[in-house]
Amino acid sequence: MSYEDILDMQGYAKFFIVLFVFIVFYAYAYSIYKRDKKGERDFEKYSELVLDDDITSKPLESREVKEKKDKEN
């Protein structure tokens, strides 16, 4: 294998890695956009965390606490 062949393989590998990262990023961005439009989650309130991140501020969402059930056999 010559040096030029290795450089060609590196170029193709970098291209496909960048293409993969590009596709994953835009799929994630589209899923966020779709969930926001459907009303499943309001991402605007998460942006308020930058301004209101005090320890005494109220939580954005309430969490349901699931109790762990210990099985006794």
C-alpha positions in Angstrom: 0.0 0.0 0.0 1.5 3.3 -1.0 1.4 6.6 0.8 -1.1 8.0 -1.8 -3.5 5.1 -1.2 -3.4 5.8 2.6 -4.1 9.5 2.0 -7.0 8.6 -0.3 -8.5 6.3 2.4 -8.1 8.9 5.0 -9.9 11.4 2.8 -12.8 9.1 2.2 -13.0 8.2 5.9 -13.1 11.8 7.0 -15.8 12.5 4.4 -18.0 9.7 5.6 -17.5 10.6 9.2 -18.4 14.2 8.6 -21.4 13.1 6.6 -22.5 10.7 9.4 -22.2 13.5 12.0 -24.1 15.9 9.8 -27.0 13.4 9.3 -27.1 12.6 13.1 -27.1 16.3 14.0 -29.9 17.3 11.6 -32.0 14.3 12.5 -31.7 15.3 16.2 -32.5 19.0 15.3 -35.5 17.8 13.3 -36.8 15.6 16.1 -36.6 18.5 18.5 -38.5 20.7 16.0 -41.1 18.0 15.5 -41.7 17.5 19.2 -42.0 21.2 19.8 -44.5 21.6 17.0 -46.6 18.7 18.3 -46.6 20.2 21.8 -45.0 17.1 23.4 -42.4 19.3 25.1 -41.9 23.0 25.3 -38.2 23.7 24.7 -38.6 27.4 25.3 -38.8 27.0 29.0 -35.5 25.1 29.0 -33.8 28.2 27.5 -34.9 30.1 30.6 -32.5 28.0 32.6 -29.7 30.2 31.5 -31.2 33.2 33.2 -32.9 31.4 36.1 -30.6 28.9 37.5 -30.8 29.7 41.2 -30.9 26.8 43.7 -34.2 28.2 45.1 -36.0 28.4 41.7 -38.8 26.0 41.1 -38.2 22.9 38.9 -39.3 23.1 35.2 -41.1 19.8 35.3 -42.5 17.7 38.1 -41.1 14.3 38.3 -43.1 11.2 39.1 -41.3 9.2 41.8 -41.6 5.5 41.1 -41.3 3.3 44.2 -39.0 0.4 43.9 -40.8 -2.8 44.9 -38.6 -5.4 46.6 -39.8 -8.9 45.7 -39.8 -11.2 48.6 -39.6 -14.8 47.7 
